Amino acid sequence: PLLDRIDLQVEVPRVPLEDLMQARGARDEDSATVRARVVAAREHAYARAGRPNAELAAREIERDCALGPPERALLARAVDKLGLSARAYHRILRVARSIADLDGAAACVGREHLAEALQFRGLAI
């Protein structure tokens, strides 16, 4: 299927005017901070595999995610319940690895990273 080939599928709802006019919250990151996190995440990916996570083969991404039993169980349930293909499975791993890199979790992909990656499959679910 065509949507299987798209890594991130996000619906962006309309933001109410009142929300737009409110001052930025303390948790908002400025562009420089976000850029620094992205640069660090890309450096992690290149140091680990010599290229971005999106370019990793299936075996490489499985190795680099280092999923523990709880993470494997979560992903297995999602694949089974949502009827995901092998392509979707590996795309979820690539996105989860990138999220973990952004989070500074260089060693392994956690349940929270997998859960967030699964949410980005939203339009296909």
ChimeraX commands (.cxc) that place a marker at each C-alpha (Angstrom):
marker #1 position 0.00,0.00,0.00 radius 0.5
marker #1 position 1.06,3.56,-0.70 radius 0.5
marker #1 position 0.70,4.83,2.89 radius 0.5
marker #1 position 3.08,2.07,4.01 radius 0.5
marker #1 position 5.86,3.99,2.26 radius 0.5
marker #1 position 5.33,7.18,4.29 radius 0.5
marker #1 position 7.19,7.28,7.62 radius 0.5
marker #1 position 5.32,10.12,9.34 radius 0.5
marker #1 position 1.60,10.63,8.90 radius 0.5
marker #1 position 0.37,13.49,11.04 radius 0.5
marker #1 position -2.95,15.27,11.08 radius 0.5
marker #1 position -2.58,18.90,12.13 radius 0.5
marker #1 position -5.84,20.30,13.49 radius 0.5
marker #1 position -6.77,23.96,13.29 radius 0.5
marker #1 position -5.48,25.91,16.31 radius 0.5
marker #1 position -8.04,28.22,17.95 radius 0.5
marker #1 position -7.17,31.93,17.74 radius 0.5
marker #1 position -7.09,32.25,21.55 radius 0.5
marker #1 position -4.35,29.63,21.73 radius 0.5
marker #1 position -2.30,31.39,19.07 radius 0.5
marker #1 position -2.51,34.70,20.90 radius 0.5
marker #1 position -1.37,33.34,24.28 radius 0.5
marker #1 position 2.24,33.84,25.30 radius 0.5
marker #1 position 4.64,30.98,24.73 radius 0.5
marker #1 position 4.90,28.58,27.63 radius 0.5
marker #1 position 8.04,27.83,29.59 radius 0.5
marker #1 position 8.29,24.37,27.95 radius 0.5
marker #1 position 8.48,25.72,24.40 radius 0.5
marker #1 position 11.87,25.31,22.73 radius 0.5
marker #1 position 13.30,28.00,20.53 radius 0.5
marker #1 position 14.61,27.16,17.06 radius 0.5
marker #1 position 18.26,27.16,18.16 radius 0.5
marker #1 position 17.55,24.57,20.88 radius 0.5
marker #1 position 15.62,22.34,18.49 radius 0.5
marker #1 position 18.37,22.65,15.88 radius 0.5
marker #1 position 21.00,21.63,18.44 radius 0.5
marker #1 position 18.97,18.53,19.40 radius 0.5
marker #1 position 18.55,17.56,15.73 radius 0.5
marker #1 position 22.26,18.01,15.01 radius 0.5
marker #1 position 23.14,15.88,18.06 radius 0.5
marker #1 position 20.65,13.18,16.99 radius 0.5
marker #1 position 22.10,13.05,13.49 radius 0.5
marker #1 position 25.60,12.82,14.95 radius 0.5
marker #1 position 24.47,9.83,17.06 radius 0.5
marker #1 position 23.08,8.12,13.96 radius 0.5
marker #1 position 26.23,8.74,11.92 radius 0.5
marker #1 position 28.50,7.62,14.78 radius 0.5
marker #1 position 26.49,4.42,15.21 radius 0.5
marker #1 position 25.93,3.41,11.58 radius 0.5
marker #1 position 27.64,5.91,9.29 radius 0.5
marker #1 position 24.36,7.19,7.84 radius 0.5
marker #1 position 20.90,8.43,8.88 radius 0.5
marker #1 position 18.43,6.02,10.48 radius 0.5
marker #1 position 16.13,6.36,7.46 radius 0.5
marker #1 position 18.76,4.71,5.26 radius 0.5
marker #1 position 19.38,1.66,7.45 radius 0.5
marker #1 position 18.53,-1.81,6.17 radius 0.5
marker #1 position 16.10,-3.97,8.17 radius 0.5
marker #1 position 18.84,-5.95,9.95 radius 0.5
marker #1 position 20.74,-2.78,10.82 radius 0.5
marker #1 position 17.75,-0.98,12.33 radius 0.5
marker #1 position 16.79,-4.07,14.34 radius 0.5
marker #1 position 20.36,-4.23,15.70 radius 0.5
marker #1 position 20.51,-0.50,16.45 radius 0.5
marker #1 position 17.18,-0.39,18.28 radius 0.5
marker #1 position 18.28,-3.00,20.86 radius 0.5
marker #1 position 14.70,-3.70,21.94 radius 0.5
marker #1 position 14.17,-5.38,25.29 radius 0.5
marker #1 position 11.33,-7.83,26.01 radius 0.5
marker #1 position 8.77,-5.13,26.99 radius 0.5
marker #1 position 9.52,-3.12,23.83 radius 0.5
marker #1 position 9.32,-6.24,21.65 radius 0.5
marker #1 position 5.97,-7.14,23.22 radius 0.5
marker #1 position 4.58,-3.64,22.62 radius 0.5
marker #1 position 5.66,-3.66,18.99 radius 0.5
marker #1 position 4.37,-7.21,18.43 radius 0.5
marker #1 position 0.95,-6.26,19.84 radius 0.5
marker #1 position 0.81,-3.17,17.64 radius 0.5
marker #1 position 1.79,-5.09,14.49 radius 0.5
marker #1 position -0.78,-7.79,15.24 radius 0.5
marker #1 position -3.62,-5.47,16.29 radius 0.5
marker #1 position -3.09,-2.96,13.47 radius 0.5
marker #1 position -2.23,-5.51,10.81 radius 0.5
marker #1 position 1.01,-3.75,9.92 radius 0.5
marker #1 position 3.28,-4.98,7.15 radius 0.5
marker #1 position 6.97,-5.81,7.46 radius 0.5
marker #1 position 7.71,-2.50,5.75 radius 0.5
marker #1 position 5.63,-0.61,8.33 radius 0.5
marker #1 position 7.32,-2.55,11.15 radius 0.5
marker #1 position 10.78,-1.44,10.03 radius 0.5
marker #1 position 9.65,2.13,9.37 radius 0.5
marker #1 position 8.33,2.30,12.93 radius 0.5
marker #1 position 11.71,1.09,14.19 radius 0.5
marker #1 position 13.52,3.74,12.15 radius 0.5
marker #1 position 11.27,6.51,13.47 radius 0.5
marker #1 position 11.55,5.19,17.05 radius 0.5
marker #1 position 15.36,5.10,16.75 radius 0.5
marker #1 position 15.32,8.73,15.54 radius 0.5
marker #1 position 13.03,9.75,18.41 radius 0.5
marker #1 position 15.37,8.02,20.88 radius 0.5
marker #1 position 18.32,9.86,19.34 radius 0.5
marker #1 position 16.48,13.17,19.74 radius 0.5
marker #1 position 15.80,12.19,23.35 radius 0.5
marker #1 position 19.49,11.50,23.93 radius 0.5
marker #1 position 18.89,7.76,24.49 radius 0.5
marker #1 position 21.82,6.47,22.47 radius 0.5
marker #1 position 21.89,2.96,23.95 radius 0.5
marker #1 position 18.40,1.65,23.28 radius 0.5
marker #1 position 14.90,2.45,22.11 radius 0.5
marker #1 position 12.37,2.57,24.94 radius 0.5
marker #1 position 8.64,1.93,25.10 radius 0.5
marker #1 position 7.99,5.68,25.02 radius 0.5
marker #1 position 9.94,6.01,21.77 radius 0.5
marker #1 position 8.03,3.12,20.17 radius 0.5
marker #1 position 4.70,4.50,21.38 radius 0.5
marker #1 position 5.48,7.90,19.87 radius 0.5
marker #1 position 6.59,6.33,16.59 radius 0.5
marker #1 position 3.34,4.34,16.47 radius 0.5
marker #1 position 1.37,7.57,16.92 radius 0.5
marker #1 position 3.01,8.94,13.78 radius 0.5
marker #1 position 1.34,6.10,11.84 radius 0.5
marker #1 position -1.97,7.79,12.73 radius 0.5
marker #1 position -3.48,8.21,9.27 radius 0.5
marker #1 position -2.77,4.60,8.32 radius 0.5
marker #1 position -4.44,3.20,11.44 radius 0.5
marker link #1:1,2 radius 0.2
marker link #1:2,3 radius 0.2
marker link #1:3,4 radius 0.2
marker link #1:4,5 radius 0.2
marker link #1:5,6 radius 0.2
marker link #1:6,7 radius 0.2
marker link #1:7,8 radius 0.2
marker link #1:8,9 radius 0.2
marker link #1:9,10 radius 0.2
marker link #1:10,11 radius 0.2
marker link #1:11,12 radius 0.2
marker link #1:12,13 radius 0.2
marker link #1:13,14 radius 0.2
marker link #1:14,15 radius 0.2
marker link #1:15,16 radius 0.2
marker link #1:16,17 radius 0.2
marker link #1:17,18 radius 0.2
marker link #1:18,19 radius 0.2
marker link #1:19,20 radius 0.2
marker link #1:20,21 radius 0.2
marker link #1:21,22 radius 0.2
marker link #1:22,23 radius 0.2
marker link #1:23,24 radius 0.2
marker link #1:24,25 radius 0.2
marker link #1:25,26 radius 0.2
marker link #1:26,27 radius 0.2
marker link #1:27,28 radius 0.2
marker link #1:28,29 radius 0.2
marker link #1:29,30 radius 0.2
marker link #1:30,31 radius 0.2
marker link #1:31,32 radius 0.2
marker link #1:32,33 radius 0.2
marker link #1:33,34 radius 0.2
marker link #1:34,35 radius 0.2
marker link #1:35,36 radius 0.2
marker link #1:36,37 radius 0.2
marker link #1:37,38 radius 0.2
marker link #1:38,39 radius 0.2
marker link #1:39,40 radius 0.2
marker link #1:40,41 radius 0.2
marker link #1:41,42 radius 0.2
marker link #1:42,43 radius 0.2
marker link #1:43,44 radius 0.2
marker link #1:44,45 radius 0.2
marker link #1:45,46 radius 0.2
marker link #1:46,47 radius 0.2
marker link #1:47,48 radius 0.2
marker link #1:48,49 radius 0.2
marker link #1:49,50 radius 0.2
marker link #1:50,51 radius 0.2
marker link #1:51,52 radius 0.2
marker link #1:52,53 radius 0.2
marker link #1:53,54 radius 0.2
marker link #1:54,55 radius 0.2
marker link #1:55,56 radius 0.2
marker link #1:56,57 radius 0.2
marker link #1:57,58 radius 0.2
marker link #1:58,59 radius 0.2
marker link #1:59,60 radius 0.2
marker link #1:60,61 radius 0.2
marker link #1:61,62 radius 0.2
marker link #1:62,63 radius 0.2
marker link #1:63,64 radius 0.2
marker link #1:64,65 radius 0.2
marker link #1:65,66 radius 0.2
marker link #1:66,67 radius 0.2
marker link #1:67,68 radius 0.2
marker link #1:68,69 radius 0.2
marker link #1:69,70 radius 0.2
marker link #1:70,71 radius 0.2
marker link #1:71,72 radius 0.2
marker link #1:72,73 radius 0.2
marker link #1:73,74 radius 0.2
marker link #1:74,75 radius 0.2
marker link #1:75,76 radius 0.2
marker link #1:76,77 radius 0.2
marker link #1:77,78 radius 0.2
marker link #1:78,79 radius 0.2
marker link #1:79,80 radius 0.2
marker link #1:80,81 radius 0.2
marker link #1:81,82 radius 0.2
marker link #1:82,83 radius 0.2
marker link #1:83,84 radius 0.2
marker link #1:84,85 radius 0.2
marker link #1:85,86 radius 0.2
marker link #1:86,87 radius 0.2
marker link #1:87,88 radius 0.2
marker link #1:88,89 radius 0.2
marker link #1:89,90 radius 0.2
marker link #1:90,91 radius 0.2
marker link #1:91,92 radius 0.2
marker link #1:92,93 radius 0.2
marker link #1:93,94 radius 0.2
marker link #1:94,95 radius 0.2
marker link #1:95,96 radius 0.2
marker link #1:96,97 radius 0.2
marker link #1:97,98 radius 0.2
marker link #1:98,99 radius 0.2
marker link #1:99,100 radius 0.2
marker link #1:100,101 radius 0.2
marker link #1:101,102 radius 0.2
marker link #1:102,103 radius 0.2
marker link #1:103,104 radius 0.2
marker link #1:104,105 radius 0.2
marker link #1:105,106 radius 0.2
marker link #1:106,107 radius 0.2
marker link #1:107,108 radius 0.2
marker link #1:108,109 radius 0.2
marker link #1:109,110 radius 0.2
marker link #1:110,111 radius 0.2
marker link #1:111,112 radius 0.2
marker link #1:112,113 radius 0.2
marker link #1:113,114 radius 0.2
marker link #1:114,115 radius 0.2
marker link #1:115,116 radius 0.2
marker link #1:116,117 radius 0.2
marker link #1:117,118 radius 0.2
marker link #1:118,119 radius 0.2
marker link #1:119,120 radius 0.2
marker link #1:120,121 radius 0.2
marker link #1:121,122 radius 0.2
marker link #1:122,123 radius 0.2
marker link #1:123,124 radius 0.2
marker link #1:124,125 radius 0.2
view
